[in-house]
Amino acid sequence: MEKSILITMSIEELESLIKNCLKGQLEAFIDDLKKPQEDTLMSVSETKAMLGVSEVSLYKWRKNGVLPYHRLNTRIYFRKSEIMEAMKVRLPKRRYY
């Protein structure tokens, strides 16, 4: 048996209570959206577009161990954070003379 409590309040107080609850939830949701989504899985086409390279280059980098990848069934995916870290470590810096 559940116990119920009835509270008397004005419409303004109820509106304020609802607004405050919704405001808090919306702020938390917006903060989550603003956080960078570095750990998203990207397909081969998304990865090659991000890096500006061909599919052949991605294949070679994957086979040579330059880029870590994940296989889900028959599809290949790359984790964005791992790609960014691999690019920092593996690629030489360009020299301009």
Secondary structure, DSSP 8 states (H G I E B T S, - for coil): ----------HHHHHHHHHHHHHHHHHHHHHHHHS--TT-EEEHHHHHHHHT--HHHHHHHHHTTSS--EEETTEEEEEHHHHHHHHHHHS------
